[in-house]
Amino acid sequence: MSCCLMFDCAVKEKVIIYIPKYREFNVLVPDGGSSFITIMYCPWCASKLPSPLRDAWFDILDELGCEPGDKDIPPEMQTDIWWRDKGL
């Protein structure tokens, strides 16, 4: 998922937060809360990042009859395994 050295450094330093189960890159909003902005392009080289899968994750939870935070959510849904196994 790396597009450039600056992006790699930003993820490593947690300037950009990567959420594997959603395949999502976010920048925290510096307002003292937990808000974030999902980014679709690298801020340094302008490369398009992989499409986030948050909506697909919630769709699958609905199909399974689960809600976020349920103890019955399959373990693979808590990681990137679910979308990697599907070749997404």
C-alpha positions in Angstrom: 0.0 0.0 0.0 3.0 2.2 0.1 3.1 5.0 -2.5 6.1 7.0 -1.3 8.6 7.3 1.5 6.8 10.3 3.1 3.6 8.4 3.3 5.4 5.4 4.9 6.9 7.7 7.5 3.5 9.3 8.2 1.9 5.9 8.8 4.8 4.8 10.9 4.7 8.0 13.0 0.9 7.8 13.3 0.4 11.1 11.5 -1.8 9.0 9.2 -3.7 6.2 11.0 -4.2 3.0 9.1 -7.2 0.8 10.1 -6.6 -2.7 8.5 -10.1 -4.1 8.9 -11.5 -1.2 6.8 -8.4 -0.7 4.6 -8.7 2.9 5.5 -6.2 5.7 5.9 -7.2 8.6 8.2 -5.9 11.9 9.5 -6.9 12.8 13.0 -8.7 16.2 13.5 -6.7 18.1 16.1 -9.7 19.2 18.1 -9.1 17.2 21.2 -11.6 14.6 20.2 -11.4 11.3 18.2 -12.7 12.7 14.9 -10.8 11.9 11.7 -10.9 12.5 8.0 -10.5 9.5 5.6 -8.1 10.3 2.8 -8.3 8.9 -0.7 -5.0 10.3 -2.0 -1.5 10.6 -0.7 -0.9 14.1 0.6 2.7 14.1 -0.7 2.7 12.3 -4.1 -1.0 12.4 -4.9 -1.2 8.7 -5.6 -4.7 7.2 -5.3 -4.9 5.0 -2.2 -6.8 1.7 -2.1 -10.5 2.2 -1.7 -11.7 2.0 1.9 -13.9 -1.0 2.7 -15.7 0.4 5.8 -19.2 0.2 4.1 -18.5 -3.4 2.9 -17.5 -4.4 6.4 -20.8 -3.1 7.8 -22.7 -4.7 5.0 -21.2 -8.1 5.9 -22.0 -7.6 9.6 -25.6 -6.9 8.6 -25.6 -10.2 6.5 -24.3 -12.0 9.6 -26.9 -10.5 11.8 -24.2 -8.8 13.9 -23.8 -5.3 15.3 -20.4 -3.6 15.9 -19.1 -4.6 19.2 -21.0 -8.0 19.3 -19.0 -10.9 20.7 -20.2 -13.1 17.9 -18.3 -11.2 15.1 -16.0 -13.7 13.4 -12.3 -13.1 14.3 -11.3 -12.6 10.7 -13.7 -9.6 10.5 -11.6 -7.9 13.2 -8.5 -7.9 10.9 -7.8 -7.4 7.2 -8.2 -11.2 6.6 -11.8 -10.8 5.5 -11.0 -8.6 2.6 -7.7 -10.2 1.7 -9.4 -13.6 1.5 -12.0 -12.1 -0.9 -9.2 -10.6 -3.0 -10.5 -7.1 -2.5 
